[in-house]
Every structure is written in C-alpha cells, then in structure tokens.
Amino acid sequence: MDKLDIDEIPGARADLLCFLVATLAASHSLTYEWRVDHLVESGRIWLARNLIRMHWLDRVLLGQLALKIAKRELKDAGIAVRQSDVQALFTGEMTLNHASTVVQKMMKLCKESL
C-alpha cells in the first residue's frame, strides 16, 4: 500500500504534533529528562502506523516545535502532565486518547502553533 504525504490528509500534521508533544510530556513526567530519542522513534511509529510519509526535514522541524511546546508552552497554557496522567493520554493501542481533556487542550495548542 502506498503511503500518502502528510499534507494530503487534513489534520494529520496537527495530530502528529500533538502525539509528539504528548509523548515528550509523558516521557518527561516519568524520567525527568527531555528524551530526543523518544521523540524521533515516536514520530517514526506514528508515521508508519498511519501509512504516511513526511520529508525528513519537515520531521526535524516538527520535532523541534514539539519539544518547544512540551518544554515551555504546555506550562504557560496551564497544562501539566503528571505521572498519574500519562496512561490517560493514550489508548491501549498507544494512539492519542482524544477523550482526554488534557489531550484536547494539547491539540488546541498544537493547532494554534502550526
């Protein structure tokens, strides 16, 4: 099956950004480190799961934006991810849990950042 470009799918870029932000925030709340390796692998996983391709430079730029949002803008927006919140951010299949109010707030912030 051929992969579609990320910009051919409405909302895909915002969904990937939010997934990366949630992954970074979750990882930080558990390890107290900003793990760039988790960011890179999470991006690869999301793209493969959704059968989407994205130019490597766009992935780098989106990853940098995700790190900026996770490090600075979540706190400024009043979004805190505690260890007890981590499981609620994701479904059992490790996709975003769009029913979570924290994910909804993150998605709004991500859409505004694009």
C-alpha positions as a Markdown table, in Angstrom:
| # | Residue | x | y | z |
|---|---|---|---|---|
| 1 | Met | 0.0 | 0.0 | 0.0 |
| 2 | Asp | 1.4 | 3.4 | -0.9 |
| 3 | Lys | 1.9 | 6.0 | 1.7 |
| 4 | Leu | 0.2 | 9.4 | 1.5 |
| 5 | Asp | 2.1 | 12.6 | 2.1 |
| 6 | Ile | 1.2 | 14.1 | 5.4 |
| 7 | Asp | -0.2 | 17.3 | 3.8 |
| 8 | Glu | -2.7 | 15.2 | 1.8 |
| 9 | Ile | -4.6 | 14.3 | 4.9 |
| 10 | Pro | -6.4 | 17.1 | 6.7 |
| 11 | Gly | -5.4 | 17.4 | 10.3 |
| 12 | Ala | -2.6 | 14.8 | 10.1 |
| 13 | Arg | 0.2 | 17.3 | 10.8 |
| 14 | Ala | -1.6 | 18.6 | 14.0 |
| 15 | Asp | -2.3 | 15.0 | 15.1 |
| 16 | Leu | 1.3 | 14.1 | 14.7 |
| 17 | Leu | 2.5 | 17.2 | 16.5 |
| 18 | Cys | 0.1 | 16.5 | 19.4 |
| 19 | Phe | 1.2 | 12.9 | 19.6 |
| 20 | Leu | 4.8 | 14.1 | 19.8 |
| 21 | Val | 4.0 | 16.7 | 22.4 |
| 22 | Ala | 2.1 | 14.1 | 24.5 |
| 23 | Thr | 4.9 | 11.6 | 24.1 |
| 24 | Leu | 7.5 | 14.1 | 25.2 |
| 25 | Ala | 5.4 | 15.3 | 28.2 |
| 26 | Ala | 4.7 | 11.7 | 29.3 |
| 27 | Ser | 8.3 | 10.7 | 28.9 |
| 28 | His | 9.5 | 13.8 | 30.9 |
| 29 | Ser | 7.0 | 13.1 | 33.7 |
| 30 | Leu | 8.3 | 9.6 | 34.1 |
| 31 | Thr | 12.1 | 10.1 | 33.6 |
| 32 | Tyr | 12.6 | 13.9 | 34.3 |
| 33 | Glu | 14.5 | 14.1 | 31.1 |
| 34 | Trp | 13.7 | 15.5 | 27.6 |
| 35 | Arg | 14.4 | 12.4 | 25.5 |
| 36 | Val | 15.0 | 13.3 | 21.9 |
| 37 | Asp | 15.4 | 9.6 | 21.1 |
| 38 | His | 11.8 | 9.1 | 22.2 |
| 39 | Leu | 10.7 | 12.0 | 20.0 |
| 40 | Val | 12.4 | 10.5 | 16.9 |
| 41 | Glu | 11.1 | 7.0 | 17.5 |
| 42 | Ser | 7.6 | 8.2 | 18.3 |
| 43 | Gly | 7.5 | 10.1 | 15.0 |
| 44 | Arg | 8.6 | 7.1 | 13.1 |
| 45 | Ile | 6.0 | 4.9 | 14.8 |
| 46 | Trp | 3.1 | 7.4 | 14.2 |
| 47 | Leu | 4.0 | 7.8 | 10.5 |
| 48 | Ala | 4.3 | 4.0 | 10.0 |
| 49 | Arg | 1.1 | 3.3 | 11.8 |
| 50 | Asn | -0.8 | 5.8 | 9.8 |
| 51 | Leu | 0.8 | 4.9 | 6.5 |
| 52 | Ile | 2.0 | 8.5 | 6.0 |
| 53 | Arg | 5.3 | 9.8 | 4.6 |
| 54 | Met | 6.9 | 13.0 | 5.6 |
| 55 | His | 10.1 | 14.7 | 4.3 |
| 56 | Trp | 13.0 | 14.2 | 6.9 |
| 57 | Leu | 13.5 | 18.0 | 7.2 |
| 58 | Asp | 9.8 | 18.5 | 8.0 |
| 59 | Arg | 10.1 | 15.8 | 10.6 |
| 60 | Val | 13.0 | 17.6 | 12.2 |
| 61 | Leu | 11.2 | 20.9 | 12.2 |
| 62 | Leu | 8.0 | 19.4 | 13.6 |
| 63 | Gly | 10.1 | 17.6 | 16.3 |
| 64 | Gln | 11.7 | 20.9 | 17.3 |
| 65 | Leu | 8.3 | 22.5 | 17.5 |
| 66 | Ala | 7.0 | 19.6 | 19.6 |
| 67 | Leu | 9.9 | 20.0 | 22.0 |
| 68 | Lys | 9.4 | 23.7 | 22.3 |
| 69 | Ile | 5.7 | 23.2 | 23.1 |
| 70 | Ala | 6.3 | 20.4 | 25.6 |
| 71 | Lys | 9.1 | 22.3 | 27.4 |
| 72 | Arg | 7.6 | 25.8 | 27.5 |
| 73 | Glu | 4.1 | 26.2 | 26.1 |
| 74 | Leu | 2.2 | 23.5 | 28.0 |
| 75 | Lys | 3.1 | 25.1 | 31.3 |
| 76 | Asp | 2.2 | 28.6 | 30.0 |
| 77 | Ala | -1.1 | 27.2 | 28.9 |
| 78 | Gly | -1.8 | 25.6 | 32.3 |
| 79 | Ile | -1.3 | 22.1 | 31.1 |
| 80 | Ala | 0.6 | 19.9 | 33.5 |
| 81 | Val | 1.3 | 16.2 | 32.8 |
| 82 | Arg | 1.9 | 14.3 | 36.0 |
| 83 | Gln | 2.9 | 10.6 | 36.2 |
| 84 | Ser | -0.7 | 9.8 | 37.1 |
| 85 | Asp | -1.9 | 11.4 | 33.9 |
| 86 | Val | 0.3 | 9.5 | 31.5 |
| 87 | Gln | -1.8 | 6.5 | 31.0 |
| 88 | Ala | -4.9 | 8.6 | 30.2 |
| 89 | Leu | -3.1 | 10.4 | 27.3 |
| 90 | Phe | -3.0 | 7.3 | 25.2 |
| 91 | Thr | -5.3 | 4.4 | 24.2 |
| 92 | Gly | -4.4 | 0.8 | 24.6 |
| 93 | Glu | -3.0 | 0.9 | 21.1 |
| 94 | Met | -0.8 | 3.8 | 22.0 |
| 95 | Thr | -2.7 | 6.3 | 19.9 |
| 96 | Leu | -3.9 | 9.7 | 21.3 |
| 97 | Asn | -6.9 | 9.4 | 23.6 |
| 98 | His | -9.0 | 12.2 | 22.2 |
| 99 | Ala | -11.5 | 11.8 | 25.0 |
| 100 | Ser | -8.9 | 13.1 | 27.5 |
| 101 | Thr | -9.3 | 16.8 | 28.3 |
| 102 | Val | -5.5 | 17.1 | 28.6 |
| 103 | Val | -5.1 | 15.8 | 25.0 |
| 104 | Gln | -7.9 | 18.1 | 23.8 |
| 105 | Lys | -6.1 | 21.1 | 25.4 |
| 106 | Met | -2.8 | 19.9 | 23.8 |
| 107 | Met | -4.4 | 19.5 | 20.4 |
| 108 | Lys | -5.8 | 23.1 | 20.6 |
| 109 | Leu | -2.4 | 24.4 | 21.4 |
| 110 | Cys | -0.7 | 22.3 | 18.6 |
| 111 | Lys | -3.2 | 23.5 | 16.0 |
| 112 | Glu | -2.6 | 27.1 | 17.1 |
| 113 | Ser | 1.2 | 26.5 | 16.8 |
| 114 | Leu | 1.1 | 25.3 | 13.2 |
